[in-house]
Amino acid sequence: MQRIGIVVAAVSFIIATSASAASAAEASESSEPRRERPVSIEYAPSKRSPTVVAHRGASGHAPENTLVALDTAHELGAEAVEVDVQRTRDGVLVLVHDTTLERTTDVEDVFPDRSPYNVGDFTMAEIRELDAGSWFDSSFEGEEVPTFAEALDRMEKLDLDLFLEVKSPELYPGVEKEIAAEFGGRDGWLKDGSSRGTPRLVVQSFDWESVRRSKELMPSVPHALLGRVPESRIPDFTWAQMINPNHTTIDSAYVERVHDAGLEIMPYTINERSRMDAVLKWRVDGFITDFPEIGLKAVAAQREESRPTVRIVKPPLSLFR
């Protein structure tokens, strides 16, 4: 009886203390002004299999940011691709990574007097004259720079999820609105996710203010900050859903810190199998690679290793005698 009395007294003390603490917290909260928070959605690190994102399409096998690169990614088994979007002089959204055209097209041959060859200095009709495949391999001669709309058409046909990088948005004022308008006219992209349980669309940029502007325009869509956000600043960006840094700038502790903030992390651009295996052990939510077929093998191997082992123990024969 004495022990029961002690337990009852202890429980009563805990309840009273908890009630007092709750009352104090409510009083403190009501006395402080409420702060408005940026729009957000519920999006915690998931338990799904890590996502392998084909960088600029399968750019290890085909010319980057082209329709054939998207086709190749699909053929290799990728379910998600990353591409870069910019804007032409006449306002057409196109897939190009560099802010200039000379590395991935023959613009210097076609327009020898148009240096410095900024994407935004050329009309769509002019960009249509360029060969965006031969620089990679002669077998891709004649491959064009696709419009964003053409790329979305192809991704819809192939059922590919999209990680969209808004490239150098400071060069294209208002580009976030134009991107949102393109998605607004299409079914499926602004939904919570794909049939696979993965994000159908993620918008990302190294310009974090551009990411915020895009998030305000498409609040239901997951958004990602490209680059390594300092640990001390991660709590400032909980309105986003991902932080996707260069894989060389992070370690397991950083991955854990991002997850503790309720965000996902998918580093770029990992092409070596040994490095893929390493970051997967850190429990990243996926990664970006030029070689999706290698990434898929790494994820499959990790899944096999983490599968619980079932041990069958045979009963001694004496039990049956």
N, C-alpha and C positions, 0 to 999 in steps of 0.2 A: 504493500500500500504506500509505503514511504516513497518508493521509486516512481510509482504512478503519479504521486503528488508533485514530485520534482519535474517530471516530464510535462505535466499540465502547466505548471508555473512557467517553464521555459517556453512552451508554445505560446502562452498568453503574452509573454514579454516580447517575443518575436513579432507577433501580430500587431501589438501596440506600437512597437518601434517602426515597423513597416508603414503603418498608417500615418504616424507622425512624419516620416520621411516623405511620403507621398503628398501630404498636405503642404509640407514646406516647399516641395518641388512645384506644386501647383501655384502656390503663392508667388514663388520666384518667377515662374513663367508668365503669370498674369501681370507682373509688375514691369516686365521688359517688353519693349516694342517688338512686334512680330516682323520678321524679315522675309521678304519675298524670295523664293528660290527659283532658279531657272527651271523651265519645263523639263520633265524627265519621264521615263517609263521604268517599270519594274524589269530589271535585266541583270540578274546575278550570274556569276560563273556557273555554267551548266555541267551536267554529268554526261553529256553526249560525247561521242568520239571526237577527238581533235579534228578540226577542219584543215584540209590541205588546199591552199589557194594557189592557183596557177598564175604566176606573175606576168602581167601584160599578155595574158594568154599563155600557152606553153612556149615561152620565149627562148627556152633552151633548144627548141626543135623547129621553130618557125619565126618569121619576122614579127617582132613585138607589135602589139596593138593593131593587129590586122584580123580580118575575118578568118583567115586560114589558121591563125594562132588560136582563135577560139575553137575552131573545129578540131584542131590537134589536141587541145586540152581535153575536150570531150572524149575523143578517141582513146586517150590515155587513161581515162577513168576519173578525171577531175569533175567535181560537182560545183566548184566555185572558181571564179576567175577574178583577177584584179586588172583594171584598165585605168588609163589616165584621160581626162577630158580637158580640152581647151576650146577656144573660140576663134573663128576666122574673122577677117575684116568685115565681111558682110553678115556676121551674126550667126553662123552655123557652128554647132558644137561638133567637134571632131576628136578622134582618138589619136593623140600624140603625147609622148612623154616629154621630150625636150621642148624648151620654149622656142627653139629654132629647128629648121627642117633639114639641115645638111647631113646630119649623121645617119638618118634613117630613110632618106629619099635622095633622088638625083637632082634636087632643086638647083644645084650649082651649074649643072649642064643645061637644064631647061631654061633657067632664068639667070644667066651669068652676071647680070648687072643689078641684082636685087639684094645684095648683101645689106644687113646682117641676117636675112632670111628668117625673121621672126614669124611665127605662126600667125599672129594677129595682123600681119601686113599683107596677107594673101587672101584672095577671095576663094570660095569653095570651088568655083570653076577652074581657077588656076591650080589649086591643090589636086584636082582631078587629073591634071596632066602629069603628075609625078608618079614615078615608080617607087613603091615603098617595100619592094621585096628583094630586088637584086643585090642590095648591100649585104643581105644575110646569106643568100645563096642564089646562084643563077636559076635554079629550078623554081624560084618564086618570082621570076621576072613578070612584071605587069600587075603585081598585087597593089591595090589602091589603099590610100588612107581612108578608112571608113568614117562616115558620119556617126555620131552617137546614136541616132535613131536606127541606122542600119545595124549597128552592133547590138542594140537592145532587141531588135527583131531576131537576130541570130541566137542570142542567149535565150530568148523565149522559146524558140524552136528546139534548142538543145536542152532546155530545162536547167540552165546554169544559174547559180546564185552569183551575185555581183558585189565585189568590193570596189567602189568607185572612188578614185583619187581625184579631187579637185586640184588641178595643177596650177600653181602660181596665180591664185585668184586675184591678187592685187593688180594683175595686168588686164583683168576682164571684169570691171565693176558690174555688179548685178548678175554674175554668172550663176550664183546659187538659186536665184529666182527662176532662171531659164532651165536649170536642171530639174528643179521641183516641178515646173510646168510640164516638162517632158514626161516625167513619171506620172503626173496627175492624169494624163490622158491615156494611161495604160492600166489594164487590170492586173492585179496581183502584186505589183512591186511595193505597194505601201501597206500590205498586210503584215501581220505579226511575224510570219515566217513561212518557209517552204514546207512542202509535205514531208520533208526529211527531218523536220524539227530544227533546222538551221535558219539563220537569218537570210531572207530572200535578198535583202539589200543592206549594205553597210556603206555609209558615206564617210570619207576620211580625207584629211589634208594635213600638211605640215603647218599650215596657217590655222591656228586654233580658233581665231576669231571668225574665220570663214566657216569652220565646223559649227560654231555656235549659231551663226546666222542660218545655216542650213538646217540645224536642229529645230530652230524656231519655225521654219517653213514646213518641215516634215517631222513633227514630234513623235509620230509612231515608228519612225525608222531608227534603228541603231546607228550611232555615230561614233567615230573613232578619231583619236588624236594620234597622228603619226609623229614618231620621235620619242625620245625618252623624257618623260615628265619627271622633274625632280621629286623625290619622295615627299619632301615637305609641301609640295604643291598639289599632290594627287587629290587631297580632299577638296580642292577648289574646282575640280572638274567632274564631280559626281553626276552632273547633268548629262555627261557622255556615257557610253556603254563599254568602250574599249580604249586601251592604250596599246598602240602597235609600234614598238621601237625597233631599231636595228638590233639584231640578235647579238652583235658584238658588244653592246653597251649594257647588258643585263646579266643577272645571275639568279640563282634560285630564290635568294632573299628578296630580290626586286619583284619577281613573279608573285611571291607570297604577299608582298605589300600591296600590289595591285588587286589581288583577290580579296584581301582584307577590306579594301574600299568598296567591294561589290562590283568590280569591273572585270572584264575579260582582257586577255592579252594574247596577241598573235604577232610574233616578231617577223621581221623580214631581213634579207632575202637569203634563205638557207638552202644551199645546193649540195652540201656534203652530207652523206648518210650518217657519219659519226656525229656530226653536230645536231642533226635532226634527233638522233637517239638521245643526245644529252639534254636538249631543251624539253623533249617529251617527258623525261624523268622529272623535270621541274614542274610538271603538270600545266604547261601552257595549254591554251584552248584551241590552238592551231598555229599554223605558220604559213608564210608565203615563200614560194619557190619557183625557180625557172623550170624545174624538172618534177612535175606532179607525180609521175609514175614512181620515182624514188621516194617521195614523201608518203605516198599511199602504202608502200611496202614498209616504211618505218612505223607508220601508225598501226598497220596490221600486226607487225612483230610486237609492238608494245601491248596491243590488246591481248595477244596470245600469252605474253609473259605475265600479265596482270590477271589472267583468268584463274580462278581458284582451283587448286588441285584436289580432285576427289580421290580419296584413298579407300580402297575396298579391303576390309580386314576379314579374313576368313575365320570363322569360329573354330575352335579346336574340335577335333574328331570326337573327343570324349563326350561332348555334349549330345552326340547322336547315338551313343551306346546305351 
